[in-house]
Amino acid sequence: MMNDAVNTRNPRQIWHTYSRLVGKNPRSKDPLFRSSLYFRIIRAFQASKTQDSAKWARKVYEDMREYHKPRIMTLNTLLDILIRHEDTQWAIDYFKHEAAHFDMHPNTRSYNIMIRGLASSGQHEAAKKIYCDMRMGILDRPDVTTYSTLMGHYTREDMHDEADKILDEMFRDGVKPNMWIFNSVVKRFVDKKDFAGARKVMTLMKESNFKPDVVTYSTLIDGYSREGNEAAISHIQSEMALNEVYPNEKTITSTINVFARADLEGDIDSRLEAVLKSLPEGEMNDTTFGVLMNVYGKRKDLDAAMGIYRHIVSKGRSVNDHVINSLLDGYIRAGQIPTANKIFHDHFTVHGNRPTDSKTYSIMITGCCKQGNLIDALHYFREMARFNIEPDAVIYSRLIQLYLQHHQLDNAQQMLRRMRDAKMAVSVQTFTMLMGYLSDTKDFRGALRYYQQMLDAGVQPDCHCYTVLINTQIRAKNFAGCERAYETMIKAGVKPTLQTYTSMIHVHSLQGNIDKVKEQWVAMTDAGLFPDIKSFTLLMRTYSQQSNVEMVEFIFKEVARKDIQIDTVTLTSLMGAYADLPHLNVGRIEEISGMLYDLELEPTPEYFQLLLDMYGRHRMPDRVIRTWRELQGLDKPLNWIPSTNNMLHLIEACRERGYIDTLHSVWRVATQGPRQKQRDDHSNNSTPDVSSSSSGPRPILRTNPEVFTAYLNALLTHNRFTDIEQLLKVECQTMRITPRTEDFELLFTGLAQYGFLKKELQSAHKVVTEMWPAVQPLVDAIIANTRKI
């Protein structure tokens, strides 16, 4: 169990598991874990780098040292954790004490960690002393990490002379620098505009059998760009080609970023040309600016893109559609839709410009889709009509998507008709959107009708379309149709995706066909697809239907081992594997519930429904009540009414334990639905919504007859005669129901058998006969028969 927790790499889950296991064996004479497992736990806490993890790591270490002698590697890891989160000197003293206690000597890594910690906390002299002692041989000899640690710190603190001195000492000590050090030194010289010094470092780099890499050349290009040295940049690009160092995105565009963000009053055209040798030759024209804009837009480097746009405007040049479209597209891709709208307004509306084709409007309507903003999308669509710009298929498809998002199916279908009237080809994606919407609204025939229209139009379904078709048949419980759709897809040569395989696993899982599930699983993995959490959850449910708890647990451990993020549905499925067992494993159920809260997952109605049914079937009234109170205490109330079985279990638990207040709360939910939690803080002086207030009236729901009988029985058991009268006189009338014969038998048999309840019997008799005169003979007979007995 501990190994599985460590494999999750989740510090909270690791600590939860560890503390639970230790809590079960608080005074064990034998170690709970091997030394290597203790070390892995501490390493896991080191990786999280949080204050809580530091506290947990120290506790685990102190537990470990009672049973095992730690290695220097463990002490180094603990030192690294403590230095990050505790007082540096205290952490070092603690480390030294532990090392002496276990007769161990600090090694080079120990001192490197100390140097880093002392330097970061401002104790430069103390860090320097350790470094000097290492160089003098008093301590272990320094390695390249020692020098790079100090150099990095001095560079960040702008102590460049000290950094240079460390570099000189490293060379004198015969320690070979690494690429990070070489590139850091190159950057140092470039920042000082000492390009000759940077070149000397590159020569030294080559003499040390290191080749300048793309970082080295990018640093030089950045420096020369700021100087506007076109010849030098051209020389560097040639040198990169000669040395087979291929430019990356940063190399090509880093200096353009500098220029585009610079003072736009300066003449930067020639310098931009020098940097853009990799682009088509020629003077800086609209096409070149368009290419730049497109690159920046796709990379979401919006400051640079806007800089180029403003530069073009400042030069009095006209901005063509390609440039403005690339700029707008960049903001749309980055999700900054309001800014894109403003740019559109400023460029077109304010200056009296207008787009020349539908591309610009297509970009803006795509942005509206991302926001779900139908109003603005229709504004752009009408503006196109005003300027006599014909919409393209993309625009129609986006509008259909928006109409469906707003549940305006008629308008979406009208857009589809307009596409057909314009003789436009309707894409498979558009048909699939309509199919998916109708499937979600349970109009299965409508979804299949669009699928047939697509085939009639000669449009070949793609994998997503087939998957939507399969899911539609699943919802319609047409499992044979699912098989036919899948077979058609395979025959058409369309390769299934992970979602397709998952849907087919779902089909066979619903039918309890374990062999078919295995077959699809093997096909999925053979196709090189990595199962996601939904696939694993469906597999767990399949084995759960077979009551194969061991296999369900094995699959769950596999999910944890593969470090797949677990969700509430997965944990609910794991819990469900235990639901039908003769003896409920309460300990395991609580462990699973603990995981849900440790992982900070949101509980779902299915989660609570399963718990209530499990505890109710196994006659655990206290746990039923506890689950209900947990549900009622959620910060985000669930808009959910428990099932009839849930209600029966809850009412029976309240009857057994006499929790009348809880009984009433259950009945309120059964007859009025879930109540939204009210805010305690009214400091904003806003007027509360009376309709949602806890004291406000809400419509009464007609409850299940079995639930009514159970509630009546609970009230009768605890002599709640006033509540019974309220139930019969008011609530039955509001719900427009008449109690069943068994309800009257329950009530009057209970009252008539005790002479001291004569007054209550008469009162109930009066209420019932007034409310339902036709049942008086039945009631009188029940009372008479009970008295005879």
C-alpha positions in Angstrom: 0.0 0.0 0.0 2.8 2.4 0.9 4.6 1.6 -2.4 1.4 2.4 -4.3 1.0 5.7 -2.5 4.6 6.7 -3.2 4.1 5.9 -6.9 1.2 8.5 -7.0 3.7 11.2 -6.3 0.9 13.0 -4.4 2.4 14.3 -1.1 -0.9 14.5 0.6 -1.9 10.9 -0.3 1.6 9.7 0.7 1.3 11.3 4.1 -2.3 10.2 4.6 -1.3 6.6 3.8 1.9 6.7 5.9 0.2 8.2 9.0 -2.6 5.7 8.8 -0.3 2.8 8.6 1.9 4.1 11.4 -1.2 4.9 13.5 -2.2 1.2 13.3 1.2 0.1 14.7 2.2 3.0 17.0 4.7 1.0 19.1 5.9 -1.6 16.8 9.3 -3.2 17.7 10.0 -4.0 14.1 10.3 -1.5 11.3 7.2 -1.0 9.2 9.2 -0.4 6.0 12.6 -1.1 4.5 15.2 1.6 4.6 14.9 2.1 0.8 11.1 2.8 1.1 11.7 5.4 3.8 14.2 7.0 1.5 11.7 7.0 -1.4 9.1 8.6 0.8 11.5 11.4 1.8 12.5 11.9 -1.9 8.8 12.2 -2.8 8.4 15.0 -0.2 11.5 16.7 -1.5 10.0 16.9 -5.0 6.9 18.7 -3.9 8.8 21.6 -2.3 6.1 22.7 0.1 6.1 23.6 3.8 3.9 20.7 4.7 6.0 18.3 2.8 9.1 19.5 4.8 7.3 18.8 8.1 6.2 15.4 6.9 9.7 14.5 5.6 11.3 15.2 9.0 8.7 13.1 10.8 9.3 10.2 8.4 13.1 10.6 8.9 12.8 10.6 12.7 10.7 7.4 12.5 13.2 5.8 10.1 16.3 6.5 12.3 14.7 4.4 15.1 15.0 1.3 13.0 17.6 2.0 10.3 20.9 3.7 10.0 20.4 6.4 7.3 22.8 6.7 4.5 24.5 10.0 3.6 22.2 10.2 0.5 19.2 10.3 2.9 20.8 12.9 5.0 21.6 15.0 2.0 18.0 14.8 0.8 16.7 15.8 4.2 19.2 18.7 4.3 18.0 19.9 1.0 14.4 19.9 2.2 15.2 21.6 5.5 17.3 24.3 3.9 14.4 25.3 1.7 11.9 25.6 4.5 13.7 26.1 7.8 16.4 28.4 9.2 19.5 27.6 7.2 21.9 27.5 10.1 19.6 25.3 12.1 19.2 22.9 9.2 23.0 22.6 8.8 23.5 22.1 12.5 20.8 19.4 12.5 22.5 17.7 9.5 25.9 17.8 11.2 24.5 16.4 14.4 22.8 13.5 12.6 25.9 12.8 10.5 28.1 12.7 13.7 25.6 10.5 15.5 25.7 7.9 12.8 29.5 8.3 12.2 29.2 9.6 8.7 31.1 12.3 6.9 29.5 15.0 4.7 30.4 14.6 1.0 30.7 17.1 -1.8 26.9 17.1 -2.4 26.3 17.9 1.2 28.6 21.0 1.0 27.0 22.0 -2.3 23.6 22.1 -0.6 25.0 24.1 2.3 26.6 26.6 0.0 23.3 27.0 -1.9 21.3 27.5 1.2 23.7 29.9 2.9 24.1 32.0 -0.3 20.3 32.1 -0.8 19.8 33.3 2.8 22.3 36.1 2.3 25.1 34.5 4.3 27.7 35.0 1.6 30.7 34.8 3.9 29.6 31.5 5.4 29.0 30.1 1.9 32.4 31.3 0.7 34.1 29.8 3.8 32.8 26.3 3.0 33.9 26.8 -0.6 37.4 27.9 0.4 37.8 25.0 2.8 36.8 22.7 0.0 39.4 24.2 -2.3 42.1 23.9 0.4 41.4 20.3 0.9 40.0 20.7 4.5 36.7 19.3 3.2 35.9 17.2 0.1 37.1 18.8 -3.1 34.6 21.0 -5.0 33.1 19.8 -8.3 31.6 21.6 -11.2 28.3 21.9 -9.3 30.1 23.8 -6.5 31.4 26.4 -8.9 28.2 26.8 -10.9 26.1 27.2 -7.7 28.2 30.1 -6.5 28.5 31.6 -10.0 24.7 31.4 -10.5 24.1 33.1 -7.1 26.6 35.9 -7.7 25.2 36.5 -11.2 21.6 36.8 -9.8 22.9 39.2 -7.1 24.8 41.3 -9.8 28.0 40.4 -8.0 29.7 39.9 -11.4 33.3 40.4 -10.2 32.8 37.6 -7.6 31.4 35.4 -10.3 34.4 36.0 -12.6 36.7 35.2 -9.7 35.0 31.8 -9.1 35.3 31.1 -12.9 39.0 31.8 -12.8 39.5 29.6 -9.7 37.6 26.8 -11.4 40.0 26.9 -14.3 43.1 27.1 -12.0 41.7 24.1 -10.1 41.5 22.1 -13.3 37.7 21.6 -13.1 36.1 21.4 -16.6 33.1 23.7 -16.9 29.8 22.4 -18.2 27.6 24.0 -20.9 25.5 25.9 -18.4 28.6 27.7 -17.1 29.9 28.5 -20.6 26.6 29.9 -21.7 26.2 31.9 -18.5 29.6 33.4 -19.0 28.8 34.2 -22.7 25.6 35.9 -21.5 27.6 37.9 -18.9 29.9 39.3 -21.6 27.0 40.0 -24.0 25.2 41.9 -21.3 28.3 44.0 -20.8 28.4 44.5 -24.6 31.8 42.8 -24.6 31.3 40.7 -27.7 35.1 40.1 -28.0 35.1 38.5 -24.5 32.1 36.4 -25.5 33.9 35.2 -28.5 37.0 34.3 -26.4 34.7 32.2 -24.1 33.4 30.4 -27.2 37.0 29.6 -28.3 37.7 28.2 -24.8 34.5 26.2 -25.1 35.7 24.6 -28.3 39.1 23.9 -26.7 37.3 22.1 -23.9 35.6 19.9 -26.5 32.2 21.7 -26.2 30.4 22.9 -29.2 28.4 26.2 -29.1 24.7 25.3 -29.1 21.6 27.1 -30.0 21.4 28.8 -26.6 24.9 30.2 -27.2 24.1 31.6 -30.6 20.7 32.9 -29.5 22.4 34.9 -26.7 24.8 36.4 -29.2 22.0 37.3 -31.6 20.1 39.0 -28.8 23.1 41.1 -28.0 23.8 42.1 -31.6 20.1 42.8 -32.2 20.1 45.4 -29.4 23.2 46.9 -31.1 21.6 46.8 -34.6 24.7 45.0 -35.9 23.3 43.4 -39.0 26.6 42.1 -40.3 27.4 40.3 -37.1 24.0 38.7 -37.0 24.5 37.6 -40.6 27.9 36.1 -39.7 26.4 34.2 -36.8 23.7 32.7 -39.0 26.3 31.6 -41.4 28.4 30.1 -38.6 25.4 28.3 -37.2 24.8 26.7 -40.7 28.4 25.7 -40.9 28.4 24.1 -37.5 25.0 22.4 -38.2 23.4 24.2 -35.3 19.8 24.7 -36.5 17.9 27.8 -35.3 15.0 27.3 -33.0 12.0 29.6 -32.7 13.8 31.8 -30.1 16.8 32.2 -32.4 14.7 33.4 -35.3 12.4 35.7 -33.4 14.2 36.8 -30.2 15.7 40.0 -31.6 12.5 40.8 -33.4 10.8 40.8 -30.0 13.4 43.3 -28.8 12.8 45.6 -31.8 9.0 45.3 -31.8 8.9 46.3 -28.1 11.4 49.1 -28.6 10.8 52.8 -29.2 8.7 52.9 -32.4 10.0 56.3 -33.3 13.3 54.8 -34.4 14.0 53.4 -37.9 14.0 49.7 -37.3 13.3 48.4 -40.8 16.9 47.7 -41.7 17.6 45.9 -38.4 14.6 43.7 -38.8 15.8 42.8 -42.3 19.1 41.7 -40.9 17.5 39.4 -38.4 15.1 37.9 -40.9 17.7 36.4 -43.3 15.8 33.1 -43.0 12.7 34.7 -44.5 12.3 35.5 -48.2 14.8 37.9 -49.5 13.9 41.4 -50.4 12.9 44.6 -48.8 10.6 44.6 -45.8 7.2 44.5 -47.5 3.6 43.7 -46.4 4.1 40.0 -47.1 7.1 39.9 -44.7 5.2 41.8 -42.0 2.3 39.4 -42.5 4.6 36.4 -42.0 6.0 38.0 -38.8 2.5 38.7 -37.6 1.3 35.2 -38.3 4.3 33.7 -36.4 3.7 35.9 -33.4 0.0 35.4 -33.4 0.3 31.6 -33.4 2.9 31.8 -30.6 0.6 34.1 -28.6 3.5 36.6 -28.4 0.9 39.4 -28.5 3.2 42.2 -27.3 5.5 41.7 -30.2 2.7 41.3 -32.6 1.1 44.5 -31.5 4.5 46.2 -31.6 4.8 45.4 -35.3 1.3 46.5 -36.0 1.9 49.9 -34.3 5.2 50.2 -36.2 3.5 49.8 -39.5 0.9 52.4 -38.6 3.6 54.8 -37.3 5.3 54.6 -40.6 2.2 55.6 -42.4 1.8 52.3 -44.2 -1.5 50.7 -44.9 -2.2 47.5 -42.9 -3.4 44.8 -45.2 -6.0 42.2 -44.3 -3.3 39.5 -43.9 -1.5 41.5 -41.2 -4.7 42.5 -39.3 -6.1 39.0 -39.5 -2.9 37.5 -38.1 -3.0 40.0 -35.2 -6.7 39.3 -34.5 -6.1 35.5 -34.8 -3.3 35.7 -32.2 -5.5 37.4 -29.6 -8.3 34.9 -30.4 -6.0 32.0 -29.9 -4.8 33.5 -26.6 -8.4 33.7 -25.4 -8.2 37.6 -25.2 -11.5 38.0 -27.1 -12.4 41.5 -25.7 -9.0 42.9 -26.9 -9.6 41.4 -30.3 -13.0 43.0 -30.5 -11.4 46.4 -29.6 -8.7 46.0 -32.2 -11.4 45.2 -34.8 -13.4 48.2 -33.7 -10.5 50.6 -33.7 -9.1 49.4 -37.0 -12.3 49.0 -39.0 -15.1 50.9 -37.5 -13.3 54.0 -36.2 -11.1 54.5 -39.3 -13.8 53.6 -41.7 -12.0 50.5 -43.1 -13.8 47.3 -44.0 -12.6 43.7 -44.4 -12.3 42.7 -48.1 -13.4 39.1 -47.6 -15.0 36.7 -45.0 -11.7 35.6 -43.4 -11.7 38.5 -40.9 -15.3 37.8 -39.8 -14.5 34.1 -39.6 -11.8 34.8 -37.1 -14.0 37.1 -35.0 -17.0 34.7 -35.0 -14.6 31.9 -34.0 -13.7 34.1 -31.0 -17.4 34.5 -30.2 -17.7 30.7 -30.2 -14.9 30.4 -27.6 -16.9 32.8 -25.4 -20.3 31.3 -26.3 -21.2 34.9 -27.3 -24.1 34.5 -29.8 -25.1 38.2 -29.8 -21.7 39.5 -31.0 -21.4 36.6 -33.5 -24.8 37.6 -35.0 -23.6 41.3 -35.1 -20.6 40.3 -37.2 -22.8 38.1 -39.4 -25.2 40.9 -40.1 -22.3 43.3 -40.8 -21.1 40.9 -43.5 -24.5 41.1 -45.1 -24.4 45.0 -45.0 -21.1 45.0 -46.8 -22.2 42.3 -49.3 -19.5 39.8 -48.0 -20.7 36.2 -48.5 -20.2 34.0 -45.5 -18.1 30.9 -46.0 -18.7 27.4 -44.7 -16.6 28.0 -41.6 -18.8 30.9 -40.5 -22.0 28.9 -41.0 -20.6 26.0 -39.1 -19.5 28.3 -36.2 -23.0 29.9 -36.1 -24.6 26.4 -36.0 -22.3 25.6 -33.1 -23.3 28.7 -31.2 -27.0 28.2 -31.8 -26.7 24.6 -30.4 -24.7 25.9 -27.4 -27.7 28.2 -26.7 -30.2 25.3 -27.4 -31.7 27.1 -30.5 -32.0 24.0 -32.7 -34.4 25.7 -35.1 -32.0 28.5 -35.9 -29.1 26.0 -36.2 -31.1 24.0 -38.7 -32.0 27.2 -40.6 -28.2 27.9 -41.0 -27.8 24.4 -42.3 -30.5 25.1 -44.9 -28.8 28.3 -45.9 -25.5 26.4 -46.5 -27.3 23.9 -48.7 -29.1 26.7 -50.6 -25.7 28.3 -51.3 -24.5 24.9 -52.6 -21.8 24.8 -49.9 -20.3 21.5 -48.8 -21.4 20.7 -45.3 -18.5 19.2 -43.4 -18.5 16.1 -41.4 -17.8 18.2 -38.3 -21.0 20.2 -38.8 -23.1 17.0 -39.2 -21.5 15.5 -36.2 -22.3 18.6 -34.1 -26.0 18.3 -34.9 -25.9 14.5 -34.2 -24.2 15.1 -30.9 -26.7 17.7 -29.8 -29.7 15.6 -30.7 -28.2 12.6 -29.0 -27.6 14.6 -25.8 -31.3 15.7 -25.9 -32.3 12.1 -26.4 -33.7 12.7 -29.9 -32.0 9.5 -31.2 -34.1 9.4 -34.3 -33.1 12.9 -35.2 -29.4 12.1 -34.7 -29.7 9.1 -36.9 -31.5 11.2 -39.5 -28.6 13.6 -39.8 -26.2 10.7 -40.0 -28.2 9.4 -43.0 -28.3 12.8 -44.6 -24.5 13.0 -44.3 -24.2 9.7 -46.1 -26.6 10.8 -48.8 -24.6 13.9 -49.4 -21.5 11.7 -50.0 -19.7 12.9 -46.8 -17.5 10.2 -45.3 -17.9 9.9 -41.6 -14.6 10.3 -39.6 -13.7 8.6 -36.4 -15.3 11.3 -34.1 -18.6 11.0 -36.1 -18.6 7.2 -35.7 -17.9 7.6 -32.0 -20.8 10.0 -31.6 -23.0 7.5 -33.5 -21.9 4.7 -31.2 -22.7 6.9 -28.1 -26.1 7.7 -29.5 -26.9 4.0 -29.8 -25.6 3.4 -26.3 -28.0 6.1 -24.9 -30.8 4.5 -27.0 -29.8 1.1 -25.5 -29.4 -0.3 -29.1 -26.4 -2.4 -28.5 -26.7 -4.2 -31.8 -26.6 -0.7 -33.5 -23.4 0.0 -31.6 -21.8 -3.1 -33.1 -23.0 -2.3 -36.6 -21.6 1.2 -36.4 -18.2 -0.1 -35.2 -18.1 -2.8 -37.9 -18.9 -0.2 -40.6 -16.2 2.1 -39.3 -13.6 -0.7 -39.4 -14.7 -1.8 -42.9 -14.3 1.9 -44.1 -10.7 1.8 -43.0 -11.2 4.4 -40.3 -8.9 3.8 -37.3 -10.6 3.9 -33.9 -9.4 6.5 -31.4 -9.1 6.1 -27.6 -12.6 7.5 -27.3 -14.0 5.0 -29.8 -12.5 2.0 -28.0 -13.7 3.5 -24.7 -17.3 3.7 -26.0 -17.1 0.1 -27.2 -15.8 -1.0 -23.8 -18.8 0.8 -22.3 -21.1 -1.1 -24.7 -19.9 -4.5 -23.6 -19.6 -3.5 -20.0 -23.3 -2.6 -19.9 -24.0 -6.1 -21.3 -21.6 -7.7 -18.8 -19.7 -9.3 -21.6 -16.2 -9.5 -20.0 -14.7 -11.4 -23.0 -15.7 -8.6 -25.4 -14.4 -6.0 -23.0 -11.0 -7.8 -22.9 -11.0 -8.0 -26.7 -11.5 -4.3 -27.1 -8.9 -3.5 -24.4 -6.3 -5.6 -26.2 -7.2 -4.0 -29.5 -6.8 -0.5 -28.0 -3.4 -1.2 -26.5 -2.2 -3.1 -29.6 -3.0 0.1 -31.5 -0.6 2.0 -29.3 -3.2 3.9 -27.5 -2.7 4.7 -23.8 -6.0 4.1 -21.8 -7.2 7.1 -19.9 -9.1 7.2 -16.6 -12.5 6.7 -18.3 -11.3 3.5 -19.9 -9.9 2.1 -16.7 -13.0 3.1 -14.8 -15.2 1.2 -17.3 -13.0 -1.8 -17.0 -13.3 -1.6 -13.2 -17.1 -1.5 -13.5 -17.1 -4.5 -15.7 -15.2 -6.7 -13.2 -17.3 -5.2 -10.4 -20.4 -6.6 -12.2 -18.7 -10.0 -12.0 -18.0 -9.4 -8.2 -14.3 -9.7 -9.0 -13.0 -7.4 -6.3 -9.4 -8.5 -6.6 -9.3 -7.6 -10.3 -10.9 -4.2 -9.6 -8.3 -3.5 -7.0 -5.5 -4.6 -9.4 -6.8 -2.2 -12.1 -7.0 0.6 -9.6 -3.4 0.0 -8.5 -2.4 0.0 -12.2 -4.0 3.4 -12.5 -2.0 4.7 -9.6 1.2 3.1 -10.9 0.8 4.8 -14.2 0.3 8.1 -12.4 -3.1 8.7 -14.1 -5.2 11.4 -12.4 -8.0 9.7 -10.5 -11.5 11.3 -10.4 -14.6 10.8 -8.3 -16.2 8.4 -10.8 -13.2 6.1 -10.5 -13.3 6.0 -6.7 -17.1 5.5 -6.8 -16.6 2.5 -9.2 -13.9 1.1 -6.9 -16.3 1.4 -3.9 -19.1 -0.2 -5.9 -17.0 -3.4 -6.2 -17.6 -4.0 -2.5 -21.3 -3.1 -2.6 -22.7 -6.6 -3.3 -20.4 -8.6 -1.1 -22.0 -10.5 1.8 -19.9 -8.8 4.4 -19.2 -5.1 3.8 -15.5 -4.2 4.1 -16.1 -0.9 6.0 -12.4 -0.2 6.5 -11.7 -0.3 2.7 -14.8 1.8 2.1 -13.5 4.5 4.5 -10.1 4.3 2.9 -11.6 5.1 -0.5 -13.7 7.9 0.9 -10.5 9.3 2.5 -8.8 9.3 -0.9 -11.6 11.4 -2.4 -11.1 14.1 0.2 -7.3 13.8 0.2 -7.3 14.4 -3.5 -9.8 17.3 -3.0 -12.3 15.8 -5.4 -15.9 16.9 -5.6 -18.3 14.2 -4.4 -21.1 13.4 -6.8 -24.8 12.2 -6.3 -23.7 8.7 -7.4 -21.1 8.6 -4.7 -23.6 9.4 -2.0 -26.3 7.2 -3.5 -23.9 4.2 -3.4 -22.9 4.9 0.2 -26.5 5.2 1.4 -27.5 2.0 -0.3 -24.5 0.1 0.9 -24.8 1.1 4.5 -28.6 0.7 4.4 -28.5 -2.8 3.0 -26.0 -3.9 5.6 -28.1 -2.3 8.4 -25.6 0.3 9.5 -28.0 3.1 10.6 -25.3 5.3 12.2 -23.3 5.3 9.0 -26.4 6.1 6.9 -27.1 9.1 9.1 -23.5 10.2 9.0 -23.5 10.0 5.2 -26.6 12.1 5.0 -25.2 14.8 7.3 -22.0 14.8 5.2 -24.2 15.4 2.1 -26.1 18.2 3.8 -22.9 19.9 5.0 -21.3 20.2 1.5 -20.0 23.7 0.7 -21.5 23.3 -2.8 -24.9 21.6 -2.3 -25.8 18.9 -4.8 -28.9 19.6 -6.8 -30.1 16.0 -6.3 -33.0 14.1 -4.7 -31.9 10.7 -3.3 -33.5 7.6 -4.9 -36.4 5.7 -3.3 -34.0 3.1 -1.8 -31.9 5.9 -0.4 -34.9 7.5 1.2 -36.1 4.2 2.7 -32.7 3.5 4.2 -32.5 7.0 5.6 -36.0 7.0 7.1 -35.4 3.5 8.6 -32.1 4.7 10.2 -33.8 7.7 11.7 -36.6 5.5 13.0 -34.1 3.1 14.6 -32.0 5.8 16.2 -34.7 8.3 17.0 -33.2 11.2 15.0 -36.4 13.2 14.4 -34.7 16.4 13.1 -32.8 14.3 10.6 -36.0 12.5 9.7 -37.7 15.8 9.0 -34.8 17.0 6.8 -35.0 13.8 4.8 -38.7 14.2 4.3 -38.3 17.8 3.3 -35.9 16.8 0.5 -38.3 14.0 -0.6 -41.2 16.4 -0.9 -39.5 19.8 -1.7 -36.3 18.8 -3.4 -32.7 20.0 -2.4 -32.4 23.3 -0.7 -29.7 25.7 -1.7 -27.3 26.7 1.1 -27.7 30.3 2.2 -24.9 32.7 2.6 -24.1 33.6 6.2 -22.4 36.9 5.2 -24.8 39.7 4.2 -22.3 42.4 4.6 -22.7 43.4 0.9 -26.2 44.8 1.9 -27.7 42.9 -1.0 -31.4 41.9 -0.7 -31.7 38.2 -0.3 -33.7 36.3 -2.8 -37.0 35.4 -1.0 -37.7 32.6 -3.5 -34.5 30.8 -2.5 -34.7 31.5 1.2 -34.8 28.7 3.6 -38.1 30.0 5.0 -39.7 30.6 1.6 -42.4 28.3 0.2 -41.5 25.8 -2.4 -43.7 23.5 -4.4 -44.4 20.1 -2.8 -43.3 17.0 -4.8 -45.4 13.9 -4.9 -43.3 11.3 -3.0 -43.1 7.6 -3.6 -45.9 5.6 -1.7 -43.3 3.4 0.0 -41.4 6.5 1.3 -44.7 7.9 2.6 -45.4 4.6 4.5 -41.9 4.5 5.9 -42.1 8.1 7.1 -45.5 7.5 8.7 -44.1 4.4 10.5 -41.2 6.4 11.8 -43.5 9.1 13.2 -45.8 6.6 14.7 -42.8 4.7 16.3 -41.8 7.9 18.2 -45.3 9.1 19.0 -45.1 12.2 16.8 -48.9 12.6 16.7 -48.8 16.3 15.8 -46.6 15.6 12.9 -48.9 12.7 11.8 -51.9 15.1 11.9 -49.9 17.7 9.8 -49.0 15.0 7.3 -52.6 13.8 6.9 -54.4 17.2 6.9 -51.9 19.4 5.0 -49.2 17.6 3.2 -51.4 14.8 1.7 -53.7 17.5 0.3 -50.8 19.5 -1.1 -49.3 16.4 -2.7 -52.7 15.4 -3.9 -52.3 11.8 -2.7 -54.5 9.4 -0.7 -52.8 7.1 1.7 -52.9 3.4 0.8 -54.8 0.7 2.7 -51.6 -0.4 4.3 -51.0 3.1 5.6 -54.4 3.2 7.3 -53.8 -0.3 8.7 -50.4 0.8 10.1 -51.8 3.9 11.6 -54.9 2.7 13.3 -53.6 -0.7 14.3 -50.8 1.1 16.1 -53.2 3.5 17.9 -56.1 1.1 18.6 -54.0 -1.5 20.4 -53.2 0.8 23.4 -56.0 2.1 25.6 -54.0 5.2 26.7 -53.9 6.4 23.1 -57.7 6.7 22.9 -57.5 10.5 22.5 -55.0 10.3 19.6 -57.1 7.5 18.0 -60.2 9.6 18.0 -58.3 12.6 16.6 -56.7 10.5 13.8 -60.1 9.0 13.0 -61.7 12.4 12.7 -59.0 13.7 10.4 -59.0 10.7 8.1 -62.8 10.4 7.8 -63.1 14.1 7.1 -60.4 14.0 4.5 -61.4 10.7 2.9 -65.0 9.8 3.8 -65.0 6.7 1.6 -62.4 4.9 3.8 -64.4 5.2 7.1 -65.7 1.6 6.9 -62.1 0.3 6.3 -60.8 2.4 9.3 -63.7 1.3 11.6 -63.0 -2.4 10.7 -59.3 -2.0 11.4 -60.0 -0.5 14.8 -62.6 -3.2 15.7 -60.4 -6.1 14.6 -57.5 -4.7 16.6 -59.5 -4.4 19.8 -60.8 -7.9 19.4 -57.2 -9.2 19.3 
